[in-house]
Amino acid sequence: MTLKTEAGKVIRKARKEKKMTMVDLSEKSKVEWKYLGKIERGTANTTLDLIERLATSLDKKVKIEFE
């Protein structure tokens, strides 16, 4: 699994836990919902700044680990 795919799954799971639609998260984070869909599917190359903005919109923090 790629990092993009894993990050997308985490974002989708957090969004669904908050009972938010993609449009809800899109509006809150100021990210176009079509692009958000690509992020959730792991097909978009995104920035850490955008990941942080999505996390903030979901009341989450970003944690980076190396194993």
C-alpha positions in Angstrom: 0.0 0.0 0.0 1.3 3.4 -0.9 1.5 6.3 1.5 -1.0 8.2 -0.7 -3.5 5.3 -0.4 -3.0 4.9 3.3 -3.4 8.6 4.0 -6.6 8.6 1.9 -8.1 5.8 3.9 -7.3 7.5 7.1 -9.0 10.7 5.9 -12.0 8.9 4.6 -12.4 7.0 7.9 -12.1 10.2 10.0 -14.6 12.0 7.7 -17.1 9.1 8.1 -16.6 8.9 11.8 -17.6 12.6 12.0 -20.6 11.8 9.8 -19.5 14.3 7.2 -20.1 14.1 3.5 -17.3 14.9 1.1 -19.1 18.2 0.4 -19.2 19.0 4.1 -15.4 18.4 4.5 -14.8 20.2 1.2 -16.5 23.3 2.4 -14.9 23.3 5.8 -11.4 22.7 4.5 -11.7 24.8 1.4 -10.7 21.9 -0.8 -12.7 21.1 -4.0 -14.7 18.0 -3.4 -13.5 16.3 -6.6 -9.9 16.8 -5.5 -10.9 15.5 -2.0 -12.2 12.3 -3.7 -8.9 11.8 -5.4 -7.1 12.3 -2.1 -9.3 9.7 -0.4 -8.8 7.2 -3.3 -5.0 7.8 -3.1 -4.7 9.1 -6.6 -3.8 12.7 -5.9 -0.3 14.0 -5.0 -1.1 16.5 -2.2 1.0 18.6 0.2 1.5 18.2 3.9 -0.1 21.6 4.3 -3.3 20.3 2.7 -3.2 17.2 4.8 -2.8 19.3 7.9 -5.8 21.5 6.8 -8.0 18.4 6.3 -6.9 17.1 9.7 -7.8 20.4 11.4 -11.2 20.4 9.7 -11.7 16.9 11.1 -10.5 17.9 14.6 -7.5 15.6 14.2 -3.8 16.0 14.5 -1.2 14.7 12.0 1.3 12.3 13.3 4.3 11.2 11.2 6.2 8.1 12.1 9.0 6.1 10.5 9.2 2.4 11.1 
